Amino acid sequence: MTQKVEFFKELIYNDQHVAVKVMMETQCSKEIRILFKEGQSMREHQTDFPITVQILKGSIEFGVGAAKHLLNEGDMIALDPKTPHDLLALTQSIVRLSLSKEDSVGRVLKVIE
């Protein structure tokens, strides 16, 4: 099965919180697009599975425990399971989140509530 998605189409930012959209599900992963307006954040959270985060556009302060990492367009970071992390958009940003197939998109949605 072949799937194609366009991460830069139908960009609808939300004034209240980050906008989360499942872009693709494969046999091994879920690919999520997260749209941040400048200043929006995701509070500290963690998952039982490894994740990969890529900045497609913009700039994010990515906290891992007490450490803060500046992630800019094109940067990518991978986290092991149970690693506390948080995100703060320094500019309007588009983020790609790669989840394990076993992970829940609902878990991601709870973080933005």
Sequence and secondary structure as in RCSB ss.txt:
>XXXX:A:sequence
MTQKVEFFKELIYNDQHVAVKVMMETQCSKEIRILFKEGQSMREHQTDFPITVQILKGSIEFGVGAAKHLLNEGD
MIALDPKTPHDLLALTQSIVRLSLSKEDSVGRVLKVIE
>XXXX:A:secstr
      TTSS    SSS EEEEEEE SSEEEEEEEE TT EEEEE  SS EEEEEEESEEEEEETTEEEEEETT 
EEEE TT  EEEEESSSEEEEEEEETTS HHHHHHHH 
